[in-house]
């Protein structure tokens, strides 16, 4: 395996500019450290640690915070237990076609309308609650805020933060500080944890784009670390973190029902996103990797691969900027943000579906008897209420008789 990696993966032509070999990258311990590919092994256990810490954070901090802020979950009617429909829902299709509904009518002996209603209730039952979405947003908010603050503090005094030519001066013989080492490792571990949890997190309309973004980010961070593009990589991570925590905070207040606060944060997020992703990122970061870097070395494989990953991120930025501008237009002309264009696919429950028909009607005779019994148990209290209403009405009428006379 080591021979295979040395011959195919770690060829110096892939990772280093022409005229530079791996022997040139060796450094004495007192001189500092260069990024080593073996350092990335630590990101896998750290990613598992992030997932475990997130589990504890959501239950001990996020859930109590959601209750304090007034996050409310919509009460949804549970679908009646019908084994054949449940099996079809889990293993075949959550939204059956007309022909499939007709087939289920023959199998279950239920009317077509009741089967369609059952599937609507069953889909609503699986939709994520506001508390779940709040917990997810609060976890990302905490990490992005800490990452942005720590990244800004570690870069504000560096030469390449102000002059991007310093990103390439002396490349690739650029020692890396301990602070930037942990900045890289923790950012990569966090995105690995997001990719591992993508199947259980809230599925949004831009799910495919989000997965592509996570994969491109992981490749970008990993490759930039191995190729010692650390200086440019820290700038890329800082630009992304600068607007992400604003978006997550706006989501948190949206789920809590704080409309004005959410709209205000969204406007700030939109401005920061458009400036950092459509101006700073392409004009400063991408420009320095595409154009300025060629003043210090000739293009090689790593140069092309690194810039392709940066351009993929830029394409995703343009896609999200389009969605954000649509929301800004709605905010300007309607006075509020109606909904998140990136919102989860199944977060909005159709009230008509919930009110159209009680799901107990889809069940068998036992479910009917259970519902009939519950209705009969409420008849006495209902009758008492009717009697009280009649007595109150009669008393009010009697009190008005003298005035009428």
DRENDO-1510 file (C-alpha; in Angstrom, 1 decimal, always signed):
<recs>
REC; n; res; u; v; w
REC; 1; UNK; +0.0; +0.0; +0.0 .
REC; 2; UNK; +2.8; +2.4; +0.9 .
REC; 3; UNK; +4.5; +1.7; -2.5 .
REC; 4; UNK; +1.2; +2.3; -4.3 .
REC; 5; UNK; +0.7; +5.6; -2.5 .
REC; 6; UNK; +4.2; +6.7; -3.2 .
REC; 7; UNK; +4.0; +5.8; -6.9 .
REC; 8; UNK; +0.6; +7.2; -7.7 .
REC; 9; UNK; -0.8; +9.5; -5.0 .
REC; 10; UNK; +2.2; +11.2; -3.5 .
REC; 11; UNK; +4.1; +12.0; -6.7 .
REC; 12; UNK; +5.7; +15.4; -6.3 .
REC; 13; UNK; +4.5; +16.5; -9.7 .
REC; 14; UNK; +0.9; +16.5; -8.3 .
REC; 15; UNK; +1.5; +18.4; -5.1 .
REC; 16; UNK; +4.5; +20.6; -5.6 .
REC; 17; UNK; +5.5; +23.3; -8.2 .
REC; 18; UNK; +8.1; +22.4; -10.9 .
REC; 19; UNK; +11.6; +22.2; -9.4 .
REC; 20; UNK; +10.5; +21.4; -5.9 .
REC; 21; UNK; +10.8; +17.9; -4.4 .
REC; 22; UNK; +9.7; +16.4; -1.1 .
REC; 23; UNK; +13.3; +16.6; +0.2 .
REC; 24; UNK; +13.1; +20.3; -0.1 .
REC; 25; UNK; +10.0; +20.3; +2.2 .
REC; 26; UNK; +11.9; +18.7; +5.1 .
REC; 27; UNK; +12.3; +21.1; +8.1 .
REC; 28; UNK; +14.1; +20.9; +11.4 .
REC; 29; UNK; +11.9; +20.8; +14.5 .
REC; 30; UNK; +13.0; +24.1; +15.8 .
REC; 31; UNK; +12.2; +25.8; +12.5 .
REC; 32; UNK; +8.5; +25.1; +12.7 .
REC; 33; UNK; +6.3; +22.5; +10.9 .
REC; 34; UNK; +5.0; +21.9; +7.5 .
REC; 35; UNK; +1.5; +20.4; +6.9 .
REC; 36; UNK; +1.7; +16.6; +6.7 .
REC; 37; UNK; -1.0; +14.4; +5.1 .
REC; 38; UNK; -0.9; +12.0; +8.1 .
REC; 39; UNK; -2.3; +14.8; +10.3 .
REC; 40; UNK; -5.7; +14.5; +8.6 .
REC; 41; UNK; -6.1; +11.0; +10.2 .
REC; 42; UNK; -7.1; +12.8; +13.4 .
REC; 43; UNK; -10.1; +14.4; +11.8 .
REC; 44; UNK; -12.1; +11.2; +11.7 .
REC; 45; UNK; -12.2; +10.6; +15.5 .
REC; 46; UNK; -12.7; +14.3; +16.0 .
REC; 47; UNK; -15.7; +14.2; +13.6 .
REC; 48; UNK; -17.2; +11.4; +15.8 .
REC; 49; UNK; -16.5; +13.6; +18.8 .
REC; 50; UNK; -18.4; +16.5; +17.2 .
REC; 51; UNK; -21.4; +14.3; +16.6 .
REC; 52; UNK; -21.4; +13.1; +20.2 .
REC; 53; UNK; -20.9; +16.6; +21.5 .
REC; 54; UNK; -23.8; +17.8; +19.3 .
REC; 55; UNK; -26.1; +15.2; +20.7 .
REC; 56; UNK; -25.3; +16.4; +24.3 .
REC; 57; UNK; -25.5; +20.1; +23.3 .
REC; 58; UNK; -28.9; +19.7; +21.6 .
REC; 59; UNK; -30.5; +18.0; +24.6 .
REC; 60; UNK; -28.9; +20.0; +27.5 .
REC; 61; UNK; -28.7; +23.4; +25.9 .
REC; 62; UNK; -30.7; +23.7; +22.6 .
REC; 63; UNK; -33.9; +22.2; +23.8 .
REC; 64; UNK; -34.2; +24.3; +27.0 .
REC; 65; UNK; -33.3; +27.4; +25.0 .
REC; 66; UNK; -36.0; +26.6; +22.4 .
REC; 67; UNK; -38.6; +26.5; +25.1 .
REC; 68; UNK; -37.4; +29.7; +26.7 .
REC; 69; UNK; -37.5; +31.5; +23.3 .
REC; 70; UNK; -41.0; +30.2; +22.7 .
REC; 71; UNK; -40.5; +27.6; +20.0 .
REC; 72; UNK; -43.8; +25.7; +19.5 .
REC; 73; UNK; -44.3; +22.4; +17.6 .
REC; 74; UNK; -47.4; +22.0; +15.6 .
REC; 75; UNK; -49.7; +19.2; +16.8 .
REC; 76; UNK; -50.1; +16.7; +14.0 .
REC; 77; UNK; -52.6; +13.9; +13.7 .
REC; 78; UNK; -51.0; +10.5; +13.7 .
REC; 79; UNK; -52.0; +8.2; +10.9 .
REC; 80; UNK; -54.0; +5.1; +11.9 .
REC; 81; UNK; -52.0; +1.8; +12.0 .
REC; 82; UNK; -52.6; +0.1; +8.7 .
REC; 83; UNK; -49.9; -2.5; +8.2 .
REC; 84; UNK; -50.1; -2.8; +4.4 .
REC; 85; UNK; -50.1; +1.0; +3.9 .
REC; 86; UNK; -47.2; +1.3; +6.4 .
REC; 87; UNK; -45.2; -1.3; +4.5 .
REC; 88; UNK; -45.8; +0.4; +1.2 .
REC; 89; UNK; -44.9; +3.8; +2.7 .
REC; 90; UNK; -41.6; +2.6; +4.1 .
REC; 91; UNK; -40.4; +0.4; +1.3 .
REC; 92; UNK; -42.0; +1.6; -1.9 .
REC; 93; UNK; -43.1; +5.2; -2.2 .
REC; 94; UNK; -44.2; +8.0; +0.2 .
REC; 95; UNK; -46.3; +9.7; -2.5 .
REC; 96; UNK; -48.0; +6.9; -4.4 .
REC; 97; UNK; -49.2; +7.5; -7.9 .
REC; 98; UNK; -52.8; +7.0; -9.0 .
REC; 99; UNK; -52.2; +3.5; -10.3 .
REC; 100; UNK; -50.5; +2.6; -7.0 .
REC; 101; UNK; -53.5; +4.0; -5.0 .
REC; 102; UNK; -55.9; +1.9; -7.1 .
REC; 103; UNK; -53.8; -1.2; -6.3 .
REC; 104; UNK; -53.8; -0.4; -2.6 .
REC; 105; UNK; -57.6; +0.0; -2.7 .
REC; 106; UNK; -57.8; -3.6; -3.8 .
REC; 107; UNK; -55.3; -4.8; -1.2 .
REC; 108; UNK; -56.8; -3.0; +1.8 .
REC; 109; UNK; -60.4; -2.7; +0.9 .
REC; 110; UNK; -60.4; +1.0; +1.8 .
REC; 111; UNK; -61.8; +3.9; -0.3 .
REC; 112; UNK; -59.4; +5.8; -2.5 .
REC; 113; UNK; -59.9; +9.1; -0.7 .
REC; 114; UNK; -59.1; +7.5; +2.7 .
REC; 115; UNK; -55.9; +6.0; +1.4 .
REC; 116; UNK; -54.8; +9.4; +0.0 .
REC; 117; UNK; -55.6; +11.0; +3.3 .
REC; 118; UNK; -53.7; +8.4; +5.2 .
REC; 119; UNK; -50.5; +9.1; +3.2 .
REC; 120; UNK; -50.9; +12.8; +3.7 .
REC; 121; UNK; -51.1; +12.3; +7.5 .
REC; 122; UNK; -48.2; +9.9; +7.4 .
REC; 123; UNK; -46.0; +12.3; +5.6 .
REC; 124; UNK; -46.9; +15.1; +8.0 .
REC; 125; UNK; -46.1; +12.7; +10.9 .
REC; 126; UNK; -42.5; +12.4; +9.6 .
REC; 127; UNK; -41.9; +16.0; +9.0 .
REC; 128; UNK; -39.3; +17.6; +11.3 .
REC; 129; UNK; -40.6; +19.6; +14.2 .
REC; 130; UNK; -39.6; +23.2; +14.9 .
REC; 131; UNK; -37.7; +22.1; +17.9 .
REC; 132; UNK; -35.5; +19.8; +15.8 .
REC; 133; UNK; -34.8; +22.5; +13.3 .
REC; 134; UNK; -34.0; +25.0; +16.0 .
REC; 135; UNK; -31.6; +22.6; +17.6 .
REC; 136; UNK; -29.8; +22.0; +14.3 .
REC; 137; UNK; -29.6; +25.7; +13.6 .
REC; 138; UNK; -28.3; +26.5; +17.1 .
REC; 139; UNK; -25.6; +23.9; +16.9 .
REC; 140; UNK; -24.3; +25.3; +13.6 .
REC; 141; UNK; -24.6; +28.8; +14.9 .
REC; 142; UNK; -22.4; +28.1; +17.9 .
REC; 143; UNK; -19.7; +26.5; +15.8 .
REC; 144; UNK; -19.7; +29.1; +13.0 .
REC; 145; UNK; -19.6; +31.9; +15.5 .
REC; 146; UNK; -16.7; +30.4; +17.5 .
REC; 147; UNK; -14.8; +29.5; +14.2 .
REC; 148; UNK; -15.2; +32.9; +12.7 .
REC; 149; UNK; -14.1; +34.7; +15.9 .
REC; 150; UNK; -11.1; +32.4; +16.4 .
REC; 151; UNK; -10.2; +32.6; +12.7 .
REC; 152; UNK; -10.4; +36.3; +12.6 .
REC; 153; UNK; -8.2; +36.7; +15.8 .
REC; 154; UNK; -5.6; +34.3; +14.3 .
REC; 155; UNK; -5.4; +36.0; +10.9 .
REC; 156; UNK; -5.8; +39.7; +11.8 .
REC; 157; UNK; -2.1; +40.1; +12.5 .
REC; 158; UNK; -0.8; +38.0; +9.6 .
REC; 159; UNK; +0.8; +39.6; +6.5 .
REC; 160; UNK; -1.4; +37.6; +4.0 .
REC; 161; UNK; -4.6; +38.9; +5.6 .
REC; 162; UNK; -3.8; +42.4; +4.3 .
REC; 163; UNK; -1.6; +41.6; +1.3 .
REC; 164; UNK; -2.6; +38.5; -0.6 .
REC; 165; UNK; +0.7; +38.3; -2.4 .
REC; 166; UNK; +2.1; +37.1; +0.8 .
REC; 167; UNK; +0.1; +33.9; +0.4 .
REC; 168; UNK; +2.6; +32.8; -2.3 .
REC; 169; UNK; +5.8; +34.5; -1.2 .
REC; 170; UNK; +8.2; +31.6; -0.5 .
REC; 171; UNK; +5.7; +28.9; -1.5 .
REC; 172; UNK; +5.7; +26.0; -0.8 .
REC; 173; UNK; +8.3; +26.5; +2.0 .
REC; 174; UNK; +5.9; +28.2; +4.3 .
REC; 175; UNK; +5.9; +27.0; +8.0 .
REC; 176; UNK; +2.5; +26.7; +9.6 .
REC; 177; UNK; +1.7; +27.9; +13.1 .
REC; 178; UNK; +0.0; +25.7; +15.7 .
REC; 179; UNK; -3.1; +28.0; +15.7 .
REC; 180; UNK; -3.7; +27.5; +12.0 .
REC; 181; UNK; -3.0; +23.8; +12.4 .
REC; 182; UNK; -6.0; +23.5; +14.8 .
REC; 183; UNK; -8.0; +25.9; +12.7 .
REC; 184; UNK; -7.7; +23.5; +9.8 .
REC; 185; UNK; -8.2; +20.3; +11.7 .
REC; 186; UNK; -11.3; +21.4; +13.6 .
REC; 187; UNK; -12.9; +22.9; +10.4 .
REC; 188; UNK; -12.3; +19.7; +8.5 .
REC; 189; UNK; -13.6; +17.6; +11.3 .
REC; 190; UNK; -16.8; +19.7; +11.6 .
REC; 191; UNK; -17.6; +19.4; +7.9 .
REC; 192; UNK; -17.0; +15.6; +8.1 .
REC; 193; UNK; -19.5; +15.4; +10.9 .
REC; 194; UNK; -22.0; +17.4; +8.8 .
REC; 195; UNK; -21.5; +15.0; +5.9 .
REC; 196; UNK; -22.0; +12.0; +8.2 .
REC; 197; UNK; -25.2; +13.5; +9.6 .
REC; 198; UNK; -26.7; +14.6; +6.3 .
REC; 199; UNK; -29.1; +11.7; +6.2 .
REC; 200; UNK; -30.6; +12.5; +9.6 .
REC; 201; UNK; -30.6; +16.3; +9.4 .
REC; 202; UNK; -33.5; +18.3; +8.0 .
REC; 203; UNK; -33.6; +17.7; +4.3 .
REC; 204; UNK; -33.9; +21.0; +2.4 .
REC; 205; UNK; -34.7; +21.9; -1.1 .
REC; 206; UNK; -31.0; +22.4; -2.0 .
REC; 207; UNK; -30.1; +19.0; -0.5 .
REC; 208; UNK; -28.0; +18.0; -3.5 .
REC; 209; UNK; -26.2; +21.3; -3.6 .
REC; 210; UNK; -25.6; +21.1; +0.1 .
REC; 211; UNK; -24.0; +17.6; -0.2 .
REC; 212; UNK; -21.9; +18.9; -3.1 .
REC; 213; UNK; -20.8; +21.8; -1.0 .
REC; 214; UNK; -19.8; +19.6; +1.9 .
REC; 215; UNK; -17.8; +17.2; -0.4 .
REC; 216; UNK; -16.1; +20.1; -2.2 .
REC; 217; UNK; -15.3; +21.8; +1.1 .
REC; 218; UNK; -13.8; +18.6; +2.5 .
REC; 219; UNK; -11.7; +18.0; -0.7 .
REC; 220; UNK; -10.7; +21.7; -0.7 .
REC; 221; UNK; -9.5; +21.7; +2.9 .
REC; 222; UNK; -7.8; +18.4; +2.7 .
REC; 223; UNK; -6.0; +19.2; -0.6 .
REC; 224; UNK; -5.0; +22.7; +0.5 .
REC; 225; UNK; -3.6; +21.3; +3.7 .
REC; 226; UNK; -1.5; +18.6; +1.9 .
REC; 227; UNK; -0.3; +21.0; -0.7 .
REC; 228; UNK; +0.5; +23.7; +1.9 .
REC; 229; UNK; -2.1; +26.1; +0.6 .
REC; 230; UNK; -2.8; +26.9; +4.2 .
REC; 231; UNK; -2.6; +30.7; +3.9 .
REC; 232; UNK; -5.2; +30.8; +1.2 .
REC; 233; UNK; -7.2; +28.1; +2.9 .
REC; 234; UNK; -7.6; +30.1; +6.1 .
REC; 235; UNK; -8.9; +33.0; +4.1 .
REC; 236; UNK; -11.5; +30.8; +2.3 .
REC; 237; UNK; -12.7; +29.4; +5.7 .
REC; 238; UNK; -12.9; +32.8; +7.2 .
REC; 239; UNK; -15.0; +34.2; +4.3 .
REC; 240; UNK; -17.5; +31.3; +4.6 .
REC; 241; UNK; -17.8; +31.5; +8.4 .
REC; 242; UNK; -18.5; +35.3; +8.2 .
REC; 243; UNK; -22.0; +34.9; +7.0 .
REC; 244; UNK; -23.0; +31.4; +8.1 .
REC; 245; UNK; -23.5; +32.2; +11.7 .
REC; 246; UNK; -25.8; +35.1; +10.7 .
REC; 247; UNK; -28.0; +32.7; +8.7 .
REC; 248; UNK; -28.2; +30.2; +11.5 .
REC; 249; UNK; -29.2; +32.9; +14.0 .
REC; 250; UNK; -31.9; +34.1; +11.6 .
REC; 251; UNK; -33.3; +30.5; +11.4 .
REC; 252; UNK; -33.3; +30.2; +15.2 .
REC; 253; UNK; -35.5; +33.3; +15.6 .
REC; 254; UNK; -37.7; +32.2; +12.7 .
REC; 255; UNK; -38.5; +28.9; +14.4 .
REC; 256; UNK; -39.1; +30.8; +17.7 .
REC; 257; UNK; -41.6; +33.2; +15.9 .
REC; 258; UNK; -39.6; +36.4; +16.4 .
REC; 259; UNK; -40.5; +37.8; +13.0 .
REC; 260; UNK; -38.9; +41.2; +13.3 .
REC; 261; UNK; -35.6; +39.9; +14.7 .
REC; 262; UNK; -35.5; +37.2; +12.0 .
REC; 263; UNK; -36.1; +39.7; +9.2 .
REC; 264; UNK; -33.5; +42.1; +10.6 .
REC; 265; UNK; -30.9; +39.3; +10.8 .
REC; 266; UNK; -31.8; +38.1; +7.4 .
REC; 267; UNK; -31.2; +41.5; +5.9 .
REC; 268; UNK; -27.8; +41.7; +7.6 .
REC; 269; UNK; -27.0; +38.1; +6.4 .
REC; 270; UNK; -28.0; +38.9; +2.8 .
REC; 271; UNK; -25.7; +41.9; +2.7 .
REC; 272; UNK; -22.7; +40.1; +4.3 .
REC; 273; UNK; -23.3; +37.0; +2.0 .
REC; 274; UNK; -23.5; +39.0; -1.2 .
REC; 275; UNK; -20.4; +41.1; -0.3 .
REC; 276; UNK; -18.2; +38.2; +0.9 .
REC; 277; UNK; -19.3; +35.5; -1.6 .
REC; 278; UNK; -19.8; +37.6; -4.7 .
REC; 279; UNK; -17.2; +40.3; -4.2 .
REC; 280; UNK; -14.5; +39.4; -1.7 .
REC; 281; UNK; -14.2; +35.7; -2.5 .
REC; 282; UNK; -13.9; +36.0; -6.3 .
REC; 283; UNK; -12.1; +39.3; -6.5 .
REC; 284; UNK; -9.6; +38.6; -3.8 .
REC; 285; UNK; -9.3; +34.9; -3.0 .
REC; 286; UNK; -9.9; +33.3; -6.4 .
REC; 287; UNK; -8.0; +36.1; -8.2 .
REC; 288; UNK; -4.9; +35.5; -6.0 .
REC; 289; UNK; -5.0; +31.8; -6.7 .
REC; 290; UNK; -5.6; +32.1; -10.5 .
REC; 291; UNK; -3.6; +35.1; -11.4 .
REC; 292; UNK; -1.3; +36.3; -8.6 .
REC; 293; UNK; +0.1; +32.8; -7.8 .
REC; 294; UNK; +1.5; +32.5; -11.4 .
REC; 295; UNK; +4.0; +35.3; -10.5 .
REC; 296; UNK; +5.7; +32.9; -8.0 .
REC; 297; UNK; +5.5; +29.5; -9.7 .
REC; 298; UNK; +4.4; +27.8; -12.9 .
REC; 299; UNK; +1.0; +26.1; -13.1 .
REC; 300; UNK; +1.0; +22.4; -12.2 .
REC; 301; UNK; -1.6; +19.8; -11.3 .
REC; 302; UNK; -2.3; +21.1; -7.8 .
REC; 303; UNK; -2.8; +24.6; -9.2 .
REC; 304; UNK; -5.5; +23.4; -11.6 .
REC; 305; UNK; -7.2; +21.1; -9.1 .
REC; 306; UNK; -7.3; +23.6; -6.3 .
REC; 307; UNK; -8.7; +26.3; -8.5 .
REC; 308; UNK; -11.4; +24.0; -9.9 .
REC; 309; UNK; -12.6; +23.3; -6.3 .
REC; 310; UNK; -12.7; +27.1; -5.6 .
REC; 311; UNK; -14.7; +27.6; -8.8 .
REC; 312; UNK; -17.2; +24.9; -7.8 .
REC; 313; UNK; -17.8; +26.8; -4.5 .
REC; 314; UNK; -18.2; +30.0; -6.5 .
REC; 315; UNK; -20.9; +28.3; -8.6 .
REC; 316; UNK; -22.7; +27.3; -5.5 .
REC; 317; UNK; -22.4; +30.8; -4.1 .
REC; 318; UNK; -24.1; +32.2; -7.3 .
REC; 319; UNK; -26.9; +29.6; -6.9 .
REC; 320; UNK; -27.6; +30.6; -3.2 .
REC; 321; UNK; -27.3; +34.3; -4.1 .
REC; 322; UNK; -30.1; +33.8; -6.5 .
REC; 323; UNK; -32.3; +32.3; -3.8 .
REC; 324; UNK; -31.4; +35.0; -1.4 .
REC; 325; UNK; -32.2; +37.8; -3.9 .
REC; 326; UNK; -35.6; +36.2; -4.4 .
REC; 327; UNK; -36.2; +36.4; -0.7 .
REC; 328; UNK; -35.0; +40.0; -0.6 .
REC; 329; UNK; -37.5; +40.9; -3.4 .
REC; 330; UNK; -40.3; +39.3; -1.3 .
REC; 331; UNK; -39.1; +41.2; +1.7 .
REC; 332; UNK; -39.0; +44.5; -0.2 .
REC; 333; UNK; -42.4; +44.2; -1.9 .
REC; 334; UNK; -44.3; +42.2; +0.7 .
REC; 335; UNK; -42.8; +43.7; +3.8 .
REC; 336; UNK; -41.6; +40.4; +5.3 .
REC; 337; UNK; -39.8; +37.2; +4.4 .
REC; 338; UNK; -42.5; +34.7; +3.6 .
REC; 339; UNK; -40.3; +31.6; +3.9 .
REC; 340; UNK; -36.8; +30.4; +3.4 .
REC; 341; UNK; -36.1; +29.5; -0.2 .
REC; 342; UNK; -33.8; +26.9; +1.2 .
REC; 343; UNK; -36.3; +25.6; +3.7 .
REC; 344; UNK; -36.8; +21.9; +4.3 .
REC; 345; UNK; -38.8; +20.1; +1.7 .
REC; 346; UNK; -41.5; +18.8; +4.1 .
REC; 347; UNK; -41.5; +21.4; +6.9 .
REC; 348; UNK; -44.7; +23.1; +5.8 .
REC; 349; UNK; -47.8; +21.1; +6.9 .
REC; 350; UNK; -50.9; +21.4; +4.8 .
REC; 351; UNK; -53.6; +22.5; +7.2 .
REC; 352; UNK; -56.2; +21.2; +4.8 .
REC; 353; UNK; -54.8; +17.8; +5.0 .
REC; 354; UNK; -54.9; +17.9; +8.8 .
REC; 355; UNK; -58.5; +19.2; +8.9 .
REC; 356; UNK; -59.9; +17.3; +6.0 .
REC; 357; UNK; -60.5; +13.9; +7.7 .
REC; 358; UNK; -59.7; +12.2; +10.9 .
REC; 359; UNK; -57.1; +9.5; +10.3 .
REC; 360; UNK; -59.0; +7.1; +12.6 .
REC; 361; UNK; -61.5; +6.7; +9.7 .
REC; 362; UNK; -58.9; +4.8; +7.8 .
REC; 363; UNK; -58.6; +2.1; +10.5 .
REC; 364; UNK; -60.5; -1.0; +11.0 .
REC; 365; UNK; -63.6; -1.6; +13.1 .
REC; 366; UNK; -61.6; -1.6; +16.3 .
REC; 367; UNK; -60.4; +1.9; +15.6 .
REC; 368; UNK; -64.0; +3.0; +14.9 .
REC; 369; UNK; -65.1; +1.6; +18.2 .
REC; 370; UNK; -62.3; +3.3; +20.0 .
REC; 371; UNK; -63.2; +6.6; +18.5 .
REC; 372; UNK; -66.9; +6.1; +19.1 .
REC; 373; UNK; -66.1; +5.3; +22.8 .
REC; 374; UNK; -64.1; +8.5; +23.1 .
REC; 375; UNK; -66.9; +10.5; +21.6 .
REC; 376; UNK; -69.5; +9.0; +24.0 .
REC; 377; UNK; -67.2; +9.7; +27.0 .
REC; 378; UNK; -67.3; +13.4; +26.1 .
REC; 379; UNK; -71.1; +13.6; +25.6 .
REC; 380; UNK; -71.9; +14.3; +29.3 .
REC; 381; UNK; -69.5; +17.3; +29.5 .
REC; 382; UNK; -70.8; +18.5; +26.1 .
REC; 383; UNK; -74.4; +18.2; +27.4 .
REC; 384; UNK; -73.5; +20.1; +30.6 .
REC; 385; UNK; -72.0; +22.9; +28.5 .
REC; 386; UNK; -75.1; +23.1; +26.4 .
REC; 387; UNK; -77.3; +23.3; +29.5 .
REC; 388; UNK; -75.1; +25.9; +31.0 .
REC; 389; UNK; -75.3; +27.9; +27.8 .
REC; 390; UNK; -79.1; +27.6; +27.7 .
REC; 391; UNK; -79.5; +28.7; +31.3 .
REC; 392; UNK; -77.1; +31.6; +30.8 .
REC; 393; UNK; -79.1; +32.7; +27.7 .
REC; 394; UNK; -82.4; +32.3; +29.5 .
REC; 395; UNK; -81.2; +34.4; +32.5 .
REC; 396; UNK; -79.9; +37.1; +30.3 .
REC; 397; UNK; -83.3; +37.3; +28.5 .
REC; 398; UNK; -85.2; +37.5; +31.8 .
REC; 399; UNK; -82.9; +40.3; +33.0 .
REC; 400; UNK; -83.8; +42.3; +29.9 .
REC; 401; UNK; -87.6; +41.9; +30.2 .
REC; 402; UNK; -88.2; +44.8; +32.6 .
REC; 403; UNK; -86.2; +47.1; +30.4 .
REC; 404; UNK; -88.2; +46.0; +27.4 .
REC; 405; UNK; -91.5; +46.6; +29.3 .
</recs>
